[in-house]
Amino acid sequence: MNQQVRFCTSSDGFRLAYATSGTGPPIVRAPHWFSHLEHDWNNPAMMPWSAGLSRGYSLLRFDQRGTGLSDRDAPIASWNATS
């Protein structure tokens, strides 16, 4: 099983990394306090979990702002609206 790592850009211009694997109904894995798509994929503790979900679902995982493959210098997201 392989993952495809891609990047999207947030509304404030920072690149966020995400990976997809498998086929079937979509399922999103919320990241833990620190994530890294490549390290998690090859981690012996996480590999069976990711492979199992990828067999029956289109698994989407992502690196949070400032972690893993996502931009490192991303500002903290805020709920405050600016005009």
C-alpha positions in Angstrom: 0.0 0.0 0.0 1.3 3.5 -0.9 0.4 6.9 0.2 0.2 10.0 -2.0 1.5 13.1 -0.3 0.2 16.4 -1.6 0.1 20.0 -0.5 -2.7 22.6 -0.3 -2.5 26.3 0.7 -4.4 27.8 3.6 -6.2 31.1 3.2 -3.2 32.9 4.8 -0.7 31.4 2.4 0.9 28.5 4.2 1.4 25.1 2.7 -0.3 22.2 4.5 0.7 18.6 3.8 -1.8 15.8 3.4 -1.7 12.2 2.3 -4.3 9.8 0.8 -4.2 6.1 0.6 -6.7 3.3 -0.1 -10.1 3.2 -1.8 -13.6 3.3 -0.5 -15.7 5.7 1.6 -13.6 8.6 2.8 -12.3 8.7 6.4 -10.1 11.4 8.0 -7.6 10.7 10.7 -7.2 13.7 13.0 -3.5 14.2 13.9 -2.2 13.9 17.4 -0.1 16.6 19.0 2.8 16.1 16.6 2.5 14.5 13.2 4.7 13.7 10.2 3.1 11.9 7.3 6.2 10.1 6.2 7.4 9.0 9.7 3.9 7.9 10.7 3.5 5.9 7.5 6.8 4.0 8.2 6.4 3.7 11.9 6.0 0.0 13.0 3.4 1.0 15.6 1.3 3.0 13.1 1.8 1.0 9.9 -0.8 -1.8 10.7 -3.4 0.8 11.7 -2.9 2.9 8.5 -2.8 -0.2 6.3 -5.9 -1.6 7.8 -7.9 1.5 7.3 -6.6 1.9 3.8 -8.0 -1.5 2.8 -11.6 -0.5 3.3 -11.5 3.3 3.1 -10.0 6.3 1.3 -7.8 7.4 4.2 -6.9 11.1 4.5 -4.2 12.1 7.0 -2.6 15.6 7.4 0.2 17.4 9.1 -0.9 20.2 11.3 0.4 23.8 10.8 4.0 23.9 11.8 4.6 20.1 12.0 5.7 17.4 9.7 5.8 18.3 6.1 3.6 21.4 6.5 5.2 24.9 6.6 7.2 25.4 9.8 6.8 29.2 10.2 3.0 29.2 10.1 1.4 31.6 12.6 -0.9 30.2 15.2 -4.5 30.0 13.8 -6.9 32.3 15.5 -10.7 32.6 15.7 -10.4 36.4 15.7 -11.7 37.9 12.5 -9.7 40.7 10.9 -11.1 43.3 8.5 
